[in-house]
Amino acid sequence: MTQHSEISTTVAMLVSLFGNPYHADPEANAYEWRIELDDGSLAIVRNLNKGGSAGRIQDWSIACESEQSINKLKAKLEEGENYYEGSLHPELFITRTK
């Protein structure tokens, strides 16, 4: 893993997009996903802050093999956010533009 970035999202969004975490310690609120992207590269997503409530975790670190992999993961999250907001609250549907 050579490229690093940070994202802001929820545990619920990560689970809805990528399934259950690879590692989860609910007592410490420590979560990690290991995600294989469509090009075969690996992305690791971990929460930055531990403790507190899982529902309040928002800040995550991403480690990927390339900047392109980070961009693919972020694009997948944006697609999920657009779908999630639109399906739950059609009146609030927002499509993010670059």
Beta strands, then each sheet from edge to edge (+ up, - down):
strand 1: 3-8
strand 2: 23-25
strand 3: 30-36
strand 4: 42-47
strand 5: 59-64
sheet 1: 1+ 5- 4+ 3- 2+
end
